[in-house]
Amino acid sequence: MNCSNIKPESISLGVTDRCCVGNAGCEWDGTLRNVKVEPIFVQKVFDATLVNLQALSTVNNVRFTPKLGRNARIIKISNIRCKKFFNPENINDPRNLLVEPETMLSGGRFVKDGKGSPIEVVGPNGFRSEKIIFADTSECDKEGKGTPVFGTQKVRISGNVIVEIDAIIQTSGSRRRTITLTANVPITPVELTNFFELCIPSIYNSAFFPRFAEFCNILCETRLATNSISRDININPETGEISIDLIIAICISCEKKIIVPVQICVLSTGYPELSPEISPICTTFPSLFPKQIDEDSIEPRPPCKPKFSLDADDFIEDTEDIDFKTFD
């Protein structure tokens, strides 16, 4: 075989679309013909609460780039966008917009390791993001109900945001054009407090203690401080440098959950299988997941041939043409 003749089926340098859609690999023909029951071991949400918080940050004389030409001026602001800053090269970059929740419980407590550190277990995100809760649930267990625990949460916000402004400018030559101004803006660190109540199941009637999980997401919205181009935007006529006064709103959503591990049965059409990209070289590829080996998936084996034991008291010959006889 001459390997030099192997060529890709097609080569294209063009970008067909800037965005994409996902392929989960799950297909279903719409009937119950191939549906079967599968057991899975998952984390169940026993109780949850959602809290929305917001904070305002005022920033003055923020420098934007690029610089405008000499004697240029802004005619109109068509759009203002704000997004959180994140440096993928350094997760510990202090400029990363960060929300840090800290929770204290009343009516229950977090299980600790004897050194004062709460025990954390792995959550659905793959990180140790869940804390184990202990509380005396005997009183509510008698009524067949859950036990309430109360919490105080402090949310600390720090870092930077990226502000982009689409502006129509007019240069000294009376020409108008659209330009996007950008700035990396540090926000004022702030701490917010909120209270919540959650219900936990019995700690005595389960192999697992309940777990506490919390996660937050953050976004930002911004506008000119007084919504006036003449008051909020300052342009140096000689250098073209731009400084702008802004009001930045920080919007936060935090969700707290009580998690319990459970095993449940789900209706499944089988394991998802992705359609692989065809390679012109390899003819076979290894599997990525083990095959199902339960009794419903194993193909029936052919019947075994009769085996004769020398220690047997009775000898039976399997034949259809001869009468069966037993010899003592």
C-alpha positions in Angstrom: 0.0 0.0 0.0 1.4 3.4 -1.0 0.7 5.7 1.9 1.6 8.7 -0.1 -1.6 8.4 -2.0 -3.7 8.8 1.2 -5.3 12.2 1.1 -8.1 13.9 3.2 -11.5 13.7 1.6 -11.8 17.5 1.5 -9.9 20.5 2.6 -11.6 23.8 3.2 -10.2 27.0 4.7 -13.5 28.8 4.6 -15.5 29.4 7.8 -19.1 28.4 7.1 -20.6 29.9 10.3 -19.3 31.9 13.2 -21.5 30.0 15.6 -22.3 26.3 16.1 -24.8 23.9 17.4 -24.2 20.9 19.8 -24.5 17.2 19.0 -25.5 15.2 22.0 -25.6 11.9 20.2 -29.1 10.9 21.3 -31.6 9.8 18.7 -35.1 8.5 19.1 -37.5 7.3 16.5 -40.5 8.6 18.5 -41.9 5.2 19.5 -41.6 3.2 22.6 -40.3 0.2 20.7 -36.7 0.5 21.9 -37.3 2.1 25.3 -36.0 0.2 28.3 -35.4 0.9 32.0 -31.9 1.8 33.2 -30.8 2.4 36.8 -28.5 5.4 37.4 -26.9 6.8 40.6 -27.4 10.5 40.7 -27.7 13.5 43.1 -31.3 14.5 43.8 -32.3 18.0 44.8 -34.3 17.7 48.0 -34.9 21.5 48.4 -33.6 24.7 46.7 -33.9 28.4 46.9 -32.9 31.2 44.5 -31.8 34.6 45.5 -31.2 37.6 43.2 -28.9 40.4 44.4 -27.7 43.6 42.8 -25.2 46.3 43.5 -24.2 49.6 41.9 -20.7 50.9 41.2 -19.9 54.4 40.0 -16.6 54.9 38.1 -15.2 58.2 36.9 -12.8 59.2 34.2 -12.4 55.8 32.7 -10.0 55.8 29.8 -11.2 54.1 26.6 -9.3 53.0 23.5 -8.7 53.7 20.7 -8.0 57.4 20.8 -10.0 59.6 18.4 -8.5 61.9 15.9 -7.7 65.5 16.6 -10.8 67.6 17.1 -13.0 64.6 16.7 -16.3 64.5 18.6 -18.9 61.9 19.4 -22.3 62.4 17.7 -24.2 59.5 19.0 -24.0 56.4 21.3 -25.7 53.5 19.5 -24.9 50.7 22.1 -23.2 50.1 25.4 -22.2 46.5 26.4 -20.8 45.1 29.6 -19.3 41.6 30.2 -17.3 40.1 33.0 -13.5 39.9 32.6 -11.7 36.5 32.8 -8.1 35.7 32.1 -7.9 32.1 30.9 -4.1 32.1 31.4 -4.4 32.8 35.1 -7.5 31.7 37.1 -6.1 33.6 40.1 -5.8 36.9 38.3 -7.2 39.5 40.7 -8.9 41.3 37.7 -11.2 38.3 37.1 -14.7 39.2 38.1 -15.3 37.0 41.1 -18.3 36.3 43.3 -17.5 34.5 46.6 -20.4 33.2 48.7 -19.9 32.5 52.4 -22.7 30.7 54.3 -23.4 30.2 58.0 -26.1 27.8 59.2 -28.5 28.0 62.2 -30.4 24.9 63.2 -27.8 22.8 61.6 -24.1 22.7 61.1 -21.5 21.7 58.5 -19.6 18.5 59.3 -15.9 19.2 59.9 -12.7 17.2 59.8 -11.5 17.8 63.4 -9.2 20.7 62.2 -12.0 23.2 61.8 -12.4 22.7 58.0 -15.8 21.6 56.6 -15.9 18.3 54.8 -16.4 18.9 51.1 -17.5 16.3 48.6 -17.5 16.2 44.8 -20.5 17.8 43.1 -21.9 17.5 39.5 -19.3 20.1 38.4 -16.4 17.7 39.2 -15.1 19.9 42.0 -15.4 19.6 45.8 -18.3 22.0 45.9 -20.7 20.4 48.4 -20.6 20.5 52.2 -22.1 17.8 54.4 -24.9 19.0 56.8 -25.7 17.5 60.2 -28.7 18.4 62.3 -31.0 16.7 64.8 -34.0 15.7 62.6 -35.6 13.3 65.1 -38.5 15.6 66.0 -39.6 16.1 62.4 -38.9 12.5 61.5 -41.7 11.5 63.8 -44.1 13.5 61.6 -42.6 12.2 58.4 -41.4 15.7 57.4 -38.2 17.5 56.7 -36.3 19.7 59.2 -35.7 23.4 58.5 -32.3 25.0 58.6 -31.7 28.7 58.3 -28.7 30.4 56.7 -27.0 33.7 56.4 -25.1 34.3 53.2 -22.4 36.9 52.5 -21.6 37.5 48.9 -18.3 39.3 48.1 -17.8 40.7 44.6 -14.5 42.0 43.2 -12.7 42.2 39.9 -13.0 43.9 36.5 -15.6 44.2 33.7 -15.1 44.9 30.0 -17.2 47.9 28.7 -17.7 48.3 25.0 -19.3 51.4 23.5 -20.4 51.7 19.9 -20.2 55.4 19.0 -20.7 57.4 15.9 -17.9 60.0 15.7 -17.3 63.0 13.4 -13.7 63.9 12.5 -12.3 67.3 11.6 -12.9 66.5 7.9 -16.7 66.3 8.6 -16.6 62.6 8.0 -18.8 60.3 10.2 -17.9 56.7 11.1 -18.8 54.1 13.7 -16.1 53.0 16.2 -16.1 50.7 19.2 -14.5 52.0 22.3 -13.3 49.5 24.9 -12.1 49.7 28.5 -11.2 47.2 31.2 -12.9 48.8 34.3 -12.3 47.8 37.9 -15.4 47.8 40.0 -15.6 48.8 43.7 -15.4 45.6 45.9 -18.8 45.1 47.6 -20.3 42.7 50.1 -24.0 41.8 50.1 -25.9 39.8 52.7 -29.1 37.8 52.4 -31.0 35.2 54.4 -32.6 31.9 53.4 -34.4 28.8 54.7 -33.9 25.2 53.4 -35.5 21.9 54.3 -33.3 18.8 54.9 -34.3 15.1 55.1 -33.7 12.7 57.9 -30.1 12.0 58.8 -31.1 8.8 60.5 -33.1 7.1 57.8 -30.5 7.3 55.0 -27.1 6.0 54.3 -26.0 9.5 53.4 -26.0 12.8 55.2 -27.6 15.7 53.2 -25.3 17.9 51.3 -25.4 21.7 50.8 -24.4 23.2 47.5 -24.4 26.8 46.3 -23.4 28.5 43.2 -23.7 32.0 41.8 -23.5 33.6 38.4 -22.9 37.3 37.7 -23.4 39.7 34.9 -23.2 43.5 34.5 -25.1 46.3 32.9 -23.8 49.8 32.4 -24.8 53.2 31.1 -23.4 56.8 31.1 -23.5 58.3 34.5 -26.1 61.0 33.6 -27.1 59.7 30.2 -25.6 62.8 28.6 -22.8 62.7 26.1 -21.7 66.3 26.9 -21.6 65.8 30.6 -20.2 62.2 30.8 -17.8 62.0 28.0 -14.6 64.1 27.9 -12.4 64.2 24.7 -9.0 65.8 24.6 -9.1 67.9 21.4 -5.3 67.7 21.0 -4.6 64.0 21.8 -8.0 62.4 21.1 -8.0 60.6 24.5 -11.4 59.7 25.8 -12.5 59.5 29.4 -16.1 58.6 30.4 -18.1 58.5 33.6 -20.2 55.3 34.1 -22.6 53.6 36.4 -22.2 49.9 36.4 -24.9 47.6 37.8 -23.7 44.2 39.1 -26.5 41.6 38.9 -26.1 38.3 40.8 -28.1 35.1 40.9 -27.3 32.6 43.7 -28.9 29.2 44.1 -28.7 27.0 47.2 -29.6 23.4 47.2 -30.0 20.5 49.6 -28.6 17.4 47.7 -29.1 13.7 48.5 -27.6 10.8 46.6 -30.2 8.5 45.1 -30.6 5.7 42.6 -33.4 6.0 40.2 -34.8 4.2 37.2 -35.1 6.1 33.9 -36.5 5.2 30.5 -33.7 5.0 28.0 -33.3 4.3 24.3 -29.8 3.0 24.9 -26.4 4.6 25.0 -25.8 7.6 22.8 -23.5 7.0 19.9 -21.9 9.9 18.0 -21.3 9.7 14.3 -17.5 9.8 14.0 -15.5 11.8 11.5 -14.4 9.3 8.8 -10.7 8.7 8.5 -9.2 7.5 5.3 -6.5 5.5 7.1 -8.0 3.4 10.0 -10.7 0.9 9.3 -11.7 0.2 12.9 -11.6 2.1 16.1 -11.8 1.2 19.8 -15.0 1.6 21.9 -15.1 4.4 24.5 -17.6 2.9 26.9 -18.3 -0.6 28.2 -21.2 -2.6 26.7 -24.3 -3.4 28.7 -24.1 -6.8 30.3 -27.4 -7.2 32.1 -29.6 -10.2 31.5 -31.7 -8.4 29.0 -28.7 -7.4 26.8 -26.9 -10.7 26.7 -27.7 -12.8 23.7 -28.8 -16.4 24.5 -26.1 -19.0 24.2 -26.6 -22.2 22.3 -27.5 -25.2 24.5 -24.5 -27.0 25.9 -23.7 -30.6 24.8 -24.4 -33.2 27.4 -21.5 -34.1 29.6 -21.1 -37.6 31.2 -19.6 -38.0 34.6 -17.7 -41.1 35.6 -19.0 -40.8 39.1 -22.7 -40.9 38.1 -24.7 -43.8 39.3 -27.1 -43.6 36.3 -26.1 -43.4 32.7 -28.6 -41.9 30.3 -27.9 -41.8 26.6 -29.7 -39.0 24.8 -31.2 -40.5 21.6 -34.6 -40.5 20.0 -34.4 -44.0 18.3 -33.6 -46.1 21.3 -35.7 -46.7 24.4 -34.2 -45.3 27.6 -33.0 -47.9 30.0 -31.5 -47.6 33.4 -28.8 -50.0 34.6 -28.2 -50.5 38.3 
